[in-house]
Amino acid sequence: MAAGLDPPRRLPAAFTTPGISSFTEFASLASPELLPGHRAHRVGPADGGGRSVIDSVPHATTIVAISADGGVVMAGDRRATMGNLIASRDIEKVYPADAYSLVGIAGSAGIGLELIRLYQVELEHYEKIEGTMLSLKGKANRLATMIRGNLGAALQGLAVVPLFAGYDLDAVDPAAAGRIFSFDVTGGWYEERGFDAVGSGSIFANSALKKRYRPGVSIDDAVRLGVEALYDAADEDSATGGPDLTRGIYPVVMTATAEGTRRLSDEETGAIARAVIEARMDNPGG
């Protein structure tokens, strides 16, 4: 018998049931064991050297989002850590969720990246089934539901905290269409005003943005603010990686506007990072 087919060689009911616009809901019916939050995560208290097993799981930090005139900017550093070790110097934590929104993750890197891929499929699946795009709040609500599904793993220390932002196609004022949503590990979601940050360096990034951010900032200026905020976070938080001029590794910076999402090239981001570093040579504190 072919795999996945019942004796009459028909697809299981989950594949033919109409009206399931959520890919995550469909997967929970067809193959729930494939969802991150439904797997058995066995996390012991420590390894042979007395180090917490949680410290052996790569963790991603830090993400910032800034609303600007006509859109929103999201930026993330490139470092992942395992306890006191650097697990990766060039991990990418910021991605397009769909044509007009962005998502970034902090926390357990492997689970977070898997959730991002699942979320991208979730939004695409909804659009194909319903023939229309979810509202920006609807997208945030779908992401919150997926985070709630990972609560079991989060309670064992494998938490993922995303940051979601996008251009609201339904906004009355296009200049104020950039919106930002934060989340907690239980799936609670909250709209933020102006800017926000998540990850171990978020307290320093938020402090930097609090002093520099002004409503109505241009997209270009918001990009500069995002890179500066990550620089300040890296200056104080060892888990956040600053621009690496030697290796040519720079933050991932993306924008979402009426024209869609766009990732800045390494050349563009590198030029901004070098300008920030040059300015800090004269004024290290910013």
PyRosetta script that sets phi, psi and omega in degrees:
from pyrosetta import init, pose_from_sequence

init()
pose = pose_from_sequence("MAAGLDPPRRLPAAFTTPGISSFTEFASLASPELLPGHRAHRVGPADGGGRSVIDSVPHATTIVAISADGGVVMAGDRRATMGNLIASRDIEKVYPADAYSLVGIAGSAGIGLELIRLYQVELEHYEKIEGTMLSLKGKANRLATMIRGNLGAALQGLAVVPLFAGYDLDAVDPAAAGRIFSFDVTGGWYEERGFDAVGSGSIFANSALKKRYRPGVSIDDAVRLGVEALYDAADEDSATGGPDLTRGIYPVVMTATAEGTRRLSDEETGAIARAVIEARMDNPGG")
pose.set_psi(1, 133.9)
pose.set_omega(1, -179.3)
pose.set_phi(2, -63.5)
pose.set_psi(2, 142.7)
pose.set_omega(2, -178.9)
pose.set_phi(3, -61.1)
pose.set_psi(3, 134.8)
pose.set_omega(3, 176.7)
pose.set_phi(4, 84.6)
pose.set_psi(4, -1.9)
pose.set_omega(4, -179.5)
pose.set_phi(5, -110.1)
pose.set_psi(5, 142.5)
pose.set_omega(5, 175.7)
pose.set_phi(6, -80.0)
pose.set_psi(6, 172.5)
pose.set_omega(6, -175.2)
pose.set_phi(7, -50.0)
pose.set_psi(7, -40.9)
pose.set_omega(7, 176.9)
pose.set_phi(8, -73.8)
pose.set_psi(8, 9.1)
pose.set_omega(8, 179.2)
pose.set_phi(9, 62.9)
pose.set_psi(9, 43.0)
pose.set_omega(9, 175.1)
pose.set_phi(10, -111.2)
pose.set_psi(10, 151.7)
pose.set_omega(10, 175.7)
pose.set_phi(11, -65.4)
pose.set_psi(11, 148.4)
pose.set_omega(11, 175.5)
pose.set_phi(12, -57.0)
pose.set_psi(12, 158.3)
pose.set_omega(12, -174.3)
pose.set_phi(13, -57.9)
pose.set_psi(13, -33.5)
pose.set_omega(13, -177.6)
pose.set_phi(14, -60.0)
pose.set_psi(14, -28.5)
pose.set_omega(14, -177.8)
pose.set_phi(15, -81.2)
pose.set_psi(15, -17.2)
pose.set_omega(15, -175.9)
pose.set_phi(16, -117.1)
pose.set_psi(16, 1.9)
pose.set_omega(16, 179.4)
pose.set_phi(17, -76.2)
pose.set_psi(17, 120.9)
pose.set_omega(17, -178.9)
pose.set_phi(18, -76.5)
pose.set_psi(18, 157.1)
pose.set_omega(18, 170.7)
pose.set_phi(19, 92.4)
pose.set_psi(19, 0.5)
pose.set_omega(19, 178.6)
pose.set_phi(20, -88.6)
pose.set_psi(20, 97.4)
pose.set_omega(20, -178.0)
pose.set_phi(21, -88.1)
pose.set_psi(21, -8.1)
pose.set_omega(21, 178.7)
pose.set_phi(22, -99.8)
pose.set_psi(22, 119.5)
pose.set_omega(22, 177.9)
pose.set_phi(23, -66.1)
pose.set_psi(23, -35.5)
pose.set_omega(23, 179.1)
pose.set_phi(24, -64.0)
pose.set_psi(24, -41.4)
pose.set_omega(24, 176.9)
pose.set_phi(25, -64.1)
pose.set_psi(25, -42.1)
pose.set_omega(25, 177.3)
pose.set_phi(26, -60.4)
pose.set_psi(26, -46.3)
pose.set_omega(26, -179.5)
pose.set_phi(27, -63.6)
pose.set_psi(27, -34.9)
pose.set_omega(27, 179.5)
pose.set_phi(28, -66.5)
pose.set_psi(28, -24.9)
pose.set_omega(28, 177.1)
pose.set_phi(29, -87.3)
pose.set_psi(29, -41.4)
pose.set_omega(29, -175.2)
pose.set_phi(30, -80.2)
pose.set_psi(30, -48.8)
pose.set_omega(30, -177.5)
pose.set_phi(31, -148.4)
pose.set_psi(31, 73.5)
pose.set_omega(31, -175.2)
pose.set_phi(32, -60.4)
pose.set_psi(32, -25.3)
pose.set_omega(32, -178.3)
pose.set_phi(33, -68.1)
pose.set_psi(33, -13.9)
pose.set_omega(33, -179.7)
pose.set_phi(34, -83.1)
pose.set_psi(34, -15.6)
pose.set_omega(34, -179.6)
pose.set_phi(35, -78.8)
pose.set_psi(35, 139.1)
pose.set_omega(35, -176.7)
pose.set_phi(36, -54.1)
pose.set_psi(36, -44.0)
pose.set_omega(36, -176.1)
pose.set_phi(37, -73.8)
pose.set_psi(37, -10.7)
pose.set_omega(37, -178.3)
pose.set_phi(38, -99.1)
pose.set_psi(38, -2.7)
pose.set_omega(38, -179.9)
pose.set_phi(39, -83.0)
pose.set_psi(39, 157.0)
pose.set_omega(39, 176.6)
pose.set_phi(40, -83.8)
pose.set_psi(40, 113.4)
pose.set_omega(40, 178.7)
pose.set_phi(41, -102.2)
pose.set_psi(41, 111.4)
pose.set_omega(41, -179.9)
pose.set_phi(42, -98.5)
pose.set_psi(42, 108.1)
pose.set_omega(42, -177.2)
pose.set_phi(43, -117.9)
pose.set_psi(43, 110.2)
pose.set_omega(43, 178.8)
pose.set_phi(44, -79.7)
pose.set_psi(44, 169.0)
pose.set_omega(44, -177.3)
pose.set_phi(45, -72.1)
pose.set_psi(45, -30.6)
pose.set_omega(45, -177.0)
pose.set_phi(46, -165.8)
pose.set_psi(46, 158.3)
pose.set_omega(46, 174.9)
pose.set_phi(47, -89.8)
pose.set_psi(47, -173.0)
pose.set_omega(47, -176.3)
pose.set_phi(48, -61.8)
pose.set_psi(48, -24.6)
pose.set_omega(48, -178.9)
pose.set_phi(49, -92.2)
pose.set_psi(49, 7.7)
pose.set_omega(49, 179.6)
pose.set_phi(50, 84.2)
pose.set_psi(50, 3.1)
pose.set_omega(50, -179.9)
pose.set_phi(51, -86.2)
pose.set_psi(51, 137.9)
pose.set_omega(51, 178.3)
pose.set_phi(52, -56.8)
pose.set_psi(52, 138.4)
pose.set_omega(52, 177.9)
pose.set_phi(53, -64.6)
pose.set_psi(53, -30.6)
pose.set_omega(53, 176.9)
pose.set_phi(54, -59.2)
pose.set_psi(54, -34.2)
pose.set_omega(54, 178.4)
pose.set_phi(55, -68.2)
pose.set_psi(55, -15.2)
pose.set_omega(55, 179.0)
pose.set_phi(56, -89.7)
pose.set_psi(56, -0.5)
pose.set_omega(56, 178.1)
pose.set_phi(57, -98.8)
pose.set_psi(57, 123.7)
pose.set_omega(57, 179.5)
pose.set_phi(58, -57.9)
pose.set_psi(58, 133.5)
pose.set_omega(58, 178.0)
pose.set_phi(59, -118.1)
pose.set_psi(59, 141.0)
pose.set_omega(59, -176.4)
pose.set_phi(60, -104.9)
pose.set_psi(60, 138.0)
pose.set_omega(60, 174.5)
pose.set_phi(61, -149.7)
pose.set_psi(61, 162.5)
pose.set_omega(61, -12.5)
pose.set_phi(62, -121.6)
pose.set_psi(62, 147.7)
pose.set_omega(62, -177.7)
pose.set_phi(63, -120.5)
pose.set_psi(63, 138.2)
pose.set_omega(63, 174.5)
pose.set_phi(64, -127.2)
pose.set_psi(64, 148.5)
pose.set_omega(64, 174.9)
pose.set_phi(65, -134.6)
pose.set_psi(65, 141.4)
pose.set_omega(65, -175.7)
pose.set_phi(66, -137.4)
pose.set_psi(66, 125.2)
pose.set_omega(66, 174.8)
pose.set_phi(67, -82.2)
pose.set_psi(67, 140.8)
pose.set_omega(67, -174.8)
pose.set_phi(68, -135.9)
pose.set_psi(68, 176.8)
pose.set_omega(68, 177.8)
pose.set_phi(69, -68.7)
pose.set_psi(69, 107.2)
pose.set_omega(69, 177.9)
pose.set_phi(70, 91.4)
pose.set_psi(70, 12.6)
pose.set_omega(70, 178.2)
pose.set_phi(71, 165.6)
pose.set_psi(71, -157.4)
pose.set_omega(71, -177.0)
pose.set_phi(72, -145.7)
pose.set_psi(72, 151.4)
pose.set_omega(72, 179.1)
pose.set_phi(73, -120.5)
pose.set_psi(73, 137.5)
pose.set_omega(73, 173.3)
pose.set_phi(74, -129.9)
pose.set_psi(74, 137.8)
pose.set_omega(74, -178.3)
pose.set_phi(75, -140.5)
pose.set_psi(75, 146.5)
pose.set_omega(75, 178.7)
pose.set_phi(76, -140.1)
pose.set_psi(76, 144.4)
pose.set_omega(76, 176.0)
pose.set_phi(77, -73.2)
pose.set_psi(77, 178.4)
pose.set_omega(77, -171.0)
pose.set_phi(78, -114.5)
pose.set_psi(78, 9.9)
pose.set_omega(78, -174.9)
pose.set_phi(79, -98.0)
pose.set_psi(79, 141.6)
pose.set_omega(79, 167.8)
pose.set_phi(80, -125.2)
pose.set_psi(80, 140.7)
pose.set_omega(80, -175.3)
pose.set_phi(81, -122.4)
pose.set_psi(81, 154.5)
pose.set_omega(81, 169.6)
pose.set_phi(82, -125.4)
pose.set_psi(82, 94.3)
pose.set_omega(82, -173.9)
pose.set_phi(83, 63.8)
pose.set_psi(83, -121.5)
pose.set_omega(83, 179.7)
pose.set_phi(84, -91.9)
pose.set_psi(84, 5.5)
pose.set_omega(84, -178.2)
pose.set_phi(85, -103.5)
pose.set_psi(85, 150.5)
pose.set_omega(85, 173.6)
pose.set_phi(86, -87.6)
pose.set_psi(86, 114.5)
pose.set_omega(86, -178.7)
pose.set_phi(87, -81.7)
pose.set_psi(87, -35.4)
pose.set_omega(87, 179.6)
pose.set_phi(88, -152.7)
pose.set_psi(88, 142.3)
pose.set_omega(88, 177.7)
pose.set_phi(89, -99.7)
pose.set_psi(89, -12.0)
pose.set_omega(89, -173.3)
pose.set_phi(90, -135.4)
pose.set_psi(90, 30.3)
pose.set_omega(90, 176.6)
pose.set_phi(91, -65.6)
pose.set_psi(91, 147.4)
pose.set_omega(91, 177.5)
pose.set_phi(92, -109.3)
pose.set_psi(92, 127.8)
pose.set_omega(92, -173.4)
pose.set_phi(93, -119.4)
pose.set_psi(93, -1.8)
pose.set_omega(93, -179.1)
pose.set_phi(94, -120.1)
pose.set_psi(94, 129.1)
pose.set_omega(94, -176.4)
pose.set_phi(95, -140.9)
pose.set_psi(95, 158.7)
pose.set_omega(95, 169.8)
pose.set_phi(96, -73.5)
pose.set_psi(96, 131.5)
pose.set_omega(96, 174.5)
pose.set_phi(97, -80.3)
pose.set_psi(97, -41.9)
pose.set_omega(97, 171.9)
pose.set_phi(98, -155.2)
pose.set_psi(98, -157.5)
pose.set_omega(98, -173.3)
pose.set_phi(99, -66.3)
pose.set_psi(99, -23.1)
pose.set_omega(99, -174.0)
pose.set_phi(100, -130.2)
pose.set_psi(100, 14.9)
pose.set_omega(100, -178.2)
pose.set_phi(101, -142.8)
pose.set_psi(101, 159.6)
pose.set_omega(101, -175.7)
pose.set_phi(102, -128.9)
pose.set_psi(102, 150.9)
pose.set_omega(102, 177.1)
pose.set_phi(103, -141.1)
pose.set_psi(103, 137.5)
pose.set_omega(103, 176.3)
pose.set_phi(104, -131.7)
pose.set_psi(104, 156.1)
pose.set_omega(104, -176.6)
pose.set_phi(105, -129.1)
pose.set_psi(105, 148.3)
pose.set_omega(105, 168.5)
pose.set_phi(106, -130.4)
pose.set_psi(106, 150.7)
pose.set_omega(106, -178.2)
pose.set_phi(107, 115.6)
pose.set_psi(107, -151.5)
pose.set_omega(107, -178.0)
pose.set_phi(108, -60.7)
pose.set_psi(108, 113.5)
pose.set_omega(108, -168.9)
pose.set_phi(109, -64.2)
pose.set_psi(109, -45.9)
pose.set_omega(109, -176.7)
pose.set_phi(110, -61.5)
pose.set_psi(110, -48.5)
pose.set_omega(110, 179.4)
pose.set_phi(111, -65.8)
pose.set_psi(111, -39.8)
pose.set_omega(111, -179.1)
pose.set_phi(112, -62.4)
pose.set_psi(112, -45.0)
pose.set_omega(112, 179.7)
pose.set_phi(113, -66.5)
pose.set_psi(113, -35.1)
pose.set_omega(113, 177.4)
pose.set_phi(114, -67.3)
pose.set_psi(114, -39.4)
pose.set_omega(114, 178.0)
pose.set_phi(115, -65.1)
pose.set_psi(115, -37.3)
pose.set_omega(115, 177.4)
pose.set_phi(116, -61.8)
pose.set_psi(116, -46.3)
pose.set_omega(116, 179.2)
pose.set_phi(117, -62.3)
pose.set_psi(117, -40.9)
pose.set_omega(117, 178.2)
pose.set_phi(118, -65.2)
pose.set_psi(118, -38.1)
pose.set_omega(118, 179.7)
pose.set_phi(119, -66.9)
pose.set_psi(119, -39.5)
pose.set_omega(119, 176.7)
pose.set_phi(120, -60.3)
pose.set_psi(120, -42.7)
pose.set_omega(120, 177.0)
pose.set_phi(121, -65.8)
pose.set_psi(121, -38.8)
pose.set_omega(121, 179.7)
pose.set_phi(122, -57.3)
pose.set_psi(122, -47.2)
pose.set_omega(122, -178.5)
pose.set_phi(123, -69.7)
pose.set_psi(123, -38.8)
pose.set_omega(123, 178.8)
pose.set_phi(124, -67.4)
pose.set_psi(124, -39.7)
pose.set_omega(124, 179.5)
pose.set_phi(125, -63.1)
pose.set_psi(125, -44.6)
pose.set_omega(125, 179.6)
pose.set_phi(126, -59.6)
pose.set_psi(126, -44.0)
pose.set_omega(126, -177.4)
pose.set_phi(127, -65.0)
pose.set_psi(127, -36.9)
pose.set_omega(127, 179.6)
pose.set_phi(128, -71.3)
pose.set_psi(128, -39.6)
pose.set_omega(128, -177.6)
pose.set_phi(129, -74.0)
pose.set_psi(129, -44.2)
pose.set_omega(129, -174.4)
pose.set_phi(130, -90.7)
pose.set_psi(130, -16.9)
pose.set_omega(130, -179.6)
pose.set_phi(131, 75.2)
pose.set_psi(131, 13.8)
pose.set_omega(131, 179.0)
pose.set_phi(132, -151.2)
pose.set_psi(132, 163.9)
pose.set_omega(132, -178.6)
pose.set_phi(133, -93.2)
pose.set_psi(133, 142.5)
pose.set_omega(133, 173.5)
pose.set_phi(134, -61.5)
pose.set_psi(134, 149.8)
pose.set_omega(134, 170.7)
pose.set_phi(135, -66.2)
pose.set_psi(135, 164.8)
pose.set_omega(135, -178.6)
pose.set_phi(136, -62.7)
pose.set_psi(136, -40.0)
pose.set_omega(136, 176.4)
pose.set_phi(137, -66.1)
pose.set_psi(137, -36.2)
pose.set_omega(137, 176.7)
pose.set_phi(138, -62.7)
pose.set_psi(138, -39.2)
pose.set_omega(138, 177.2)
pose.set_phi(139, -64.2)
pose.set_psi(139, -42.3)
pose.set_omega(139, 178.7)
pose.set_phi(140, -62.9)
pose.set_psi(140, -38.9)
pose.set_omega(140, -179.7)
pose.set_phi(141, -66.8)
pose.set_psi(141, -39.7)
pose.set_omega(141, 177.4)
pose.set_phi(142, -62.7)
pose.set_psi(142, -41.5)
pose.set_omega(142, 179.0)
pose.set_phi(143, -64.8)
pose.set_psi(143, -39.3)
pose.set_omega(143, 178.4)
pose.set_phi(144, -61.1)
pose.set_psi(144, -40.4)
pose.set_omega(144, 178.7)
pose.set_phi(145, -62.9)
pose.set_psi(145, -39.7)
pose.set_omega(145, 179.1)
pose.set_phi(146, -68.0)
pose.set_psi(146, -39.1)
pose.set_omega(146, 177.6)
pose.set_phi(147, -64.4)
pose.set_psi(147, -39.5)
pose.set_omega(147, 178.0)
pose.set_phi(148, -61.9)
pose.set_psi(148, -34.1)
pose.set_omega(148, 178.2)
pose.set_phi(149, -67.1)
pose.set_psi(149, -16.5)
pose.set_omega(149, 179.1)
pose.set_phi(150, -97.2)
pose.set_psi(150, 10.7)
pose.set_omega(150, -173.4)
pose.set_phi(151, -61.3)
pose.set_psi(151, -38.1)
pose.set_omega(151, 180.0)
pose.set_phi(152, -58.3)
pose.set_psi(152, -44.8)
pose.set_omega(152, 178.4)
pose.set_phi(153, -68.6)
pose.set_psi(153, -36.8)
pose.set_omega(153, 179.8)
pose.set_phi(154, -62.0)
pose.set_psi(154, -37.7)
pose.set_omega(154, -180.0)
pose.set_phi(155, -68.5)
pose.set_psi(155, -17.6)
pose.set_omega(155, 175.4)
pose.set_phi(156, -94.0)
pose.set_psi(156, 4.9)
pose.set_omega(156, 177.4)
pose.set_phi(157, 103.0)
pose.set_psi(157, -3.2)
pose.set_omega(157, -178.9)
pose.set_phi(158, -99.9)
pose.set_psi(158, 62.4)
pose.set_omega(158, -175.8)
pose.set_phi(159, -85.8)
pose.set_psi(159, 149.3)
pose.set_omega(159, 173.8)
pose.set_phi(160, -129.8)
pose.set_psi(160, 128.4)
pose.set_omega(160, 178.2)
pose.set_phi(161, -123.0)
pose.set_psi(161, 112.9)
pose.set_omega(161, -178.8)
pose.set_phi(162, -91.4)
pose.set_psi(162, 167.7)
pose.set_omega(162, 169.1)
pose.set_phi(163, -129.3)
pose.set_psi(163, 129.0)
pose.set_omega(163, -174.8)
pose.set_phi(164, -123.0)
pose.set_psi(164, 137.4)
pose.set_omega(164, 179.6)
pose.set_phi(165, -151.7)
pose.set_psi(165, 155.0)
pose.set_omega(165, 179.6)
pose.set_phi(166, -171.4)
pose.set_psi(166, 177.2)
pose.set_omega(166, 176.9)
pose.set_phi(167, -96.0)
pose.set_psi(167, 122.1)
pose.set_omega(167, -177.5)
pose.set_phi(168, -84.5)
pose.set_psi(168, 107.5)
pose.set_omega(168, -179.0)
pose.set_phi(169, -66.5)
pose.set_psi(169, -18.6)
pose.set_omega(169, -179.0)
pose.set_phi(170, -94.5)
pose.set_psi(170, 3.2)
pose.set_omega(170, -176.9)
pose.set_phi(171, -65.8)
pose.set_psi(171, 138.7)
pose.set_omega(171, 178.2)
pose.set_phi(172, -68.9)
pose.set_psi(172, -41.0)
pose.set_omega(172, -179.9)
pose.set_phi(173, -107.7)
pose.set_psi(173, 108.6)
pose.set_omega(173, -179.1)
pose.set_phi(174, -57.4)
pose.set_psi(174, -29.0)
pose.set_omega(174, -179.6)
pose.set_phi(175, -66.1)
pose.set_psi(175, -25.7)
pose.set_omega(175, -178.7)
pose.set_phi(176, -109.1)
pose.set_psi(176, 26.3)
pose.set_omega(176, -175.1)
pose.set_phi(177, -82.0)
pose.set_psi(177, -12.7)
pose.set_omega(177, 178.4)
pose.set_phi(178, -77.0)
pose.set_psi(178, 122.0)
pose.set_omega(178, -176.3)
pose.set_phi(179, -130.8)
pose.set_psi(179, 149.8)
pose.set_omega(179, -174.7)
pose.set_phi(180, -127.7)
pose.set_psi(180, 138.4)
pose.set_omega(180, 179.4)
pose.set_phi(181, -130.8)
pose.set_psi(181, 132.1)
pose.set_omega(181, 175.3)
pose.set_phi(182, -109.2)
pose.set_psi(182, 166.6)
pose.set_omega(182, -174.1)
pose.set_phi(183, -141.4)
pose.set_psi(183, 159.6)
pose.set_omega(183, 168.1)
pose.set_phi(184, -116.6)
pose.set_psi(184, 174.5)
pose.set_omega(184, -172.5)
pose.set_phi(185, -69.3)
pose.set_psi(185, -16.5)
pose.set_omega(185, 179.1)
pose.set_phi(186, -87.1)
pose.set_psi(186, -2.4)
pose.set_omega(186, -179.8)
pose.set_phi(187, 97.9)
pose.set_psi(187, 3.1)
pose.set_omega(187, 175.0)
pose.set_phi(188, -67.9)
pose.set_psi(188, 139.5)
pose.set_omega(188, 179.3)
pose.set_phi(189, -130.1)
pose.set_psi(189, 147.4)
pose.set_omega(189, -169.9)
pose.set_phi(190, -143.5)
pose.set_psi(190, 134.2)
pose.set_omega(190, 176.8)
pose.set_phi(191, -83.4)
pose.set_psi(191, 131.7)
pose.set_omega(191, -179.3)
pose.set_phi(192, -102.9)
pose.set_psi(192, 152.6)
pose.set_omega(192, -178.6)
pose.set_phi(193, -106.1)
pose.set_psi(193, 120.2)
pose.set_omega(193, 173.0)
pose.set_phi(194, 88.4)
pose.set_psi(194, -60.1)
pose.set_omega(194, -176.6)
pose.set_phi(195, -161.6)
pose.set_psi(195, 164.6)
pose.set_omega(195, 174.1)
pose.set_phi(196, -164.2)
pose.set_psi(196, 164.3)
pose.set_omega(196, 178.6)
pose.set_phi(197, -146.6)
pose.set_psi(197, 151.0)
pose.set_omega(197, 174.6)
pose.set_phi(198, -132.6)
pose.set_psi(198, 160.0)
pose.set_omega(198, 179.4)
pose.set_phi(199, 107.8)
pose.set_psi(199, 175.4)
pose.set_omega(199, -174.5)
pose.set_phi(200, -64.8)
pose.set_psi(200, -26.2)
pose.set_omega(200, 178.6)
pose.set_phi(201, -94.3)
pose.set_psi(201, 9.2)
pose.set_omega(201, -172.8)
pose.set_phi(202, -65.0)
pose.set_psi(202, -34.6)
pose.set_omega(202, -178.4)
pose.set_phi(203, -63.2)
pose.set_psi(203, -36.6)
pose.set_omega(203, -179.6)
pose.set_phi(204, -78.4)
pose.set_psi(204, -37.8)
pose.set_omega(204, 178.0)
pose.set_phi(205, -65.4)
pose.set_psi(205, -43.3)
pose.set_omega(205, 178.5)
pose.set_phi(206, -63.5)
pose.set_psi(206, -38.6)
pose.set_omega(206, 179.2)
pose.set_phi(207, -64.1)
pose.set_psi(207, -39.7)
pose.set_omega(207, 178.2)
pose.set_phi(208, -65.7)
pose.set_psi(208, -43.4)
pose.set_omega(208, -178.7)
pose.set_phi(209, -68.6)
pose.set_psi(209, -33.0)
pose.set_omega(209, -179.3)
pose.set_phi(210, -60.7)
pose.set_psi(210, -33.7)
pose.set_omega(210, -179.1)
pose.set_phi(211, -82.5)
pose.set_psi(211, -26.7)
pose.set_omega(211, -170.9)
pose.set_phi(212, -107.7)
pose.set_psi(212, -24.8)
pose.set_omega(212, -173.8)
pose.set_phi(213, -72.4)
pose.set_psi(213, 139.9)
pose.set_omega(213, 173.2)
pose.set_phi(214, -134.5)
pose.set_psi(214, 137.6)
pose.set_omega(214, 178.3)
pose.set_phi(215, -56.9)
pose.set_psi(215, 141.6)
pose.set_omega(215, 179.5)
pose.set_phi(216, 83.2)
pose.set_psi(216, 11.4)
pose.set_omega(216, 179.0)
pose.set_phi(217, -60.8)
pose.set_psi(217, 146.6)
pose.set_omega(217, -180.0)
pose.set_phi(218, -72.5)
pose.set_psi(218, 162.2)
pose.set_omega(218, 177.8)
pose.set_phi(219, -59.1)
pose.set_psi(219, -44.8)
pose.set_omega(219, -179.1)
pose.set_phi(220, -61.8)
pose.set_psi(220, -42.3)
pose.set_omega(220, 179.1)
pose.set_phi(221, -68.8)
pose.set_psi(221, -34.9)
pose.set_omega(221, 178.2)
pose.set_phi(222, -66.0)
pose.set_psi(222, -36.4)
pose.set_omega(222, 175.7)
pose.set_phi(223, -60.9)
pose.set_psi(223, -45.9)
pose.set_omega(223, 178.4)
pose.set_phi(224, -61.9)
pose.set_psi(224, -42.1)
pose.set_omega(224, 178.8)
pose.set_phi(225, -61.9)
pose.set_psi(225, -40.0)
pose.set_omega(225, 179.5)
pose.set_phi(226, -63.4)
pose.set_psi(226, -43.5)
pose.set_omega(226, 178.9)
pose.set_phi(227, -66.2)
pose.set_psi(227, -39.9)
pose.set_omega(227, 177.9)
pose.set_phi(228, -64.7)
pose.set_psi(228, -40.0)
pose.set_omega(228, 180.0)
pose.set_phi(229, -64.0)
pose.set_psi(229, -40.2)
pose.set_omega(229, 177.3)
pose.set_phi(230, -67.4)
pose.set_psi(230, -35.6)
pose.set_omega(230, 176.8)
pose.set_phi(231, -62.6)
pose.set_psi(231, -45.1)
pose.set_omega(231, 178.8)
pose.set_phi(232, -64.5)
pose.set_psi(232, -38.2)
pose.set_omega(232, 177.9)
pose.set_phi(233, -63.7)
pose.set_psi(233, -43.5)
pose.set_omega(233, 179.4)
pose.set_phi(234, -66.1)
pose.set_psi(234, -27.6)
pose.set_omega(234, -180.0)
pose.set_phi(235, -68.9)
pose.set_psi(235, -24.5)
pose.set_omega(235, -176.4)
pose.set_phi(236, -114.1)
pose.set_psi(236, -24.3)
pose.set_omega(236, -173.6)
pose.set_phi(237, -115.2)
pose.set_psi(237, 118.6)
pose.set_omega(237, -176.3)
pose.set_phi(238, -68.5)
pose.set_psi(238, -19.6)
pose.set_omega(238, -179.7)
pose.set_phi(239, -82.6)
pose.set_psi(239, -10.8)
pose.set_omega(239, 179.7)
pose.set_phi(240, -99.8)
pose.set_psi(240, 129.6)
pose.set_omega(240, -178.0)
pose.set_phi(241, -93.2)
pose.set_psi(241, 132.6)
pose.set_omega(241, 175.6)
pose.set_phi(242, -85.1)
pose.set_psi(242, 176.6)
pose.set_omega(242, 177.2)
pose.set_phi(243, -58.3)
pose.set_psi(243, 131.5)
pose.set_omega(243, -179.4)
pose.set_phi(244, -105.6)
pose.set_psi(244, 94.1)
pose.set_omega(244, -177.7)
pose.set_phi(245, -68.7)
pose.set_psi(245, -30.1)
pose.set_omega(245, -179.1)
pose.set_phi(246, -66.1)
pose.set_psi(246, -45.8)
pose.set_omega(246, -177.8)
pose.set_phi(247, -93.1)
pose.set_psi(247, -7.8)
pose.set_omega(247, -177.7)
pose.set_phi(248, 70.0)
pose.set_psi(248, 37.0)
pose.set_omega(248, 179.8)
pose.set_phi(249, -106.9)
pose.set_psi(249, 120.9)
pose.set_omega(249, -176.4)
pose.set_phi(250, -127.2)
pose.set_psi(250, 163.3)
pose.set_omega(250, 179.0)
pose.set_phi(251, -57.6)
pose.set_psi(251, 152.6)
pose.set_omega(251, 170.4)
pose.set_phi(252, -85.3)
pose.set_psi(252, 122.9)
pose.set_omega(252, -178.6)
pose.set_phi(253, -124.4)
pose.set_psi(253, 127.7)
pose.set_omega(253, 179.3)
pose.set_phi(254, -131.4)
pose.set_psi(254, 153.7)
pose.set_omega(254, 176.8)
pose.set_phi(255, -125.2)
pose.set_psi(255, 152.7)
pose.set_omega(255, 173.0)
pose.set_phi(256, -129.9)
pose.set_psi(256, 118.5)
pose.set_omega(256, -178.7)
pose.set_phi(257, -135.0)
pose.set_psi(257, -172.8)
pose.set_omega(257, 178.0)
pose.set_phi(258, -61.9)
pose.set_psi(258, -22.6)
pose.set_omega(258, 178.8)
pose.set_phi(259, -84.6)
pose.set_psi(259, -5.9)
pose.set_omega(259, -179.3)
pose.set_phi(260, 112.6)
pose.set_psi(260, -168.1)
pose.set_omega(260, 179.3)
pose.set_phi(261, -91.0)
pose.set_psi(261, 150.7)
pose.set_omega(261, 179.8)
pose.set_phi(262, -148.7)
pose.set_psi(262, 135.1)
pose.set_omega(262, 173.3)
pose.set_phi(263, -100.1)
pose.set_psi(263, 129.1)
pose.set_omega(263, 176.7)
pose.set_phi(264, -67.6)
pose.set_psi(264, 142.0)
pose.set_omega(264, 178.7)
pose.set_phi(265, -70.0)
pose.set_psi(265, 161.3)
pose.set_omega(265, 177.0)
pose.set_phi(266, -60.8)
pose.set_psi(266, -32.4)
pose.set_omega(266, 178.5)
pose.set_phi(267, -65.6)
pose.set_psi(267, -43.4)
pose.set_omega(267, 179.1)
pose.set_phi(268, -65.5)
pose.set_psi(268, -47.6)
pose.set_omega(268, -179.2)
pose.set_phi(269, -66.6)
pose.set_psi(269, -38.1)
pose.set_omega(269, 178.8)
pose.set_phi(270, -62.8)
pose.set_psi(270, -39.5)
pose.set_omega(270, 178.6)
pose.set_phi(271, -63.9)
pose.set_psi(271, -40.5)
pose.set_omega(271, 178.6)
pose.set_phi(272, -67.0)
pose.set_psi(272, -43.7)
pose.set_omega(272, -179.3)
pose.set_phi(273, -61.9)
pose.set_psi(273, -42.4)
pose.set_omega(273, 179.0)
pose.set_phi(274, -65.5)
pose.set_psi(274, -35.5)
pose.set_omega(274, 178.1)
pose.set_phi(275, -66.4)
pose.set_psi(275, -39.4)
pose.set_omega(275, 178.1)
pose.set_phi(276, -64.0)
pose.set_psi(276, -46.1)
pose.set_omega(276, -178.8)
pose.set_phi(277, -63.1)
pose.set_psi(277, -41.5)
pose.set_omega(277, 179.2)
pose.set_phi(278, -62.2)
pose.set_psi(278, -40.4)
pose.set_omega(278, 178.0)
pose.set_phi(279, -65.9)
pose.set_psi(279, -34.2)
pose.set_omega(279, -179.5)
pose.set_phi(280, -75.2)
pose.set_psi(280, -14.9)
pose.set_omega(280, 176.0)
pose.set_phi(281, -63.6)
pose.set_psi(281, -35.1)
pose.set_omega(281, 178.8)
pose.set_phi(282, -87.3)
pose.set_psi(282, -30.1)
pose.set_omega(282, -177.7)
pose.set_phi(283, -139.6)
pose.set_psi(283, 83.8)
pose.set_omega(283, -174.2)
pose.set_phi(284, -56.8)
pose.set_psi(284, -30.6)
pose.set_omega(284, -178.6)
pose.set_phi(285, -81.6)
pose.set_psi(285, -2.2)
pose.set_omega(285, 178.5)
pose.set_phi(286, 90.6)
pose.dump_pdb("model.pdb")
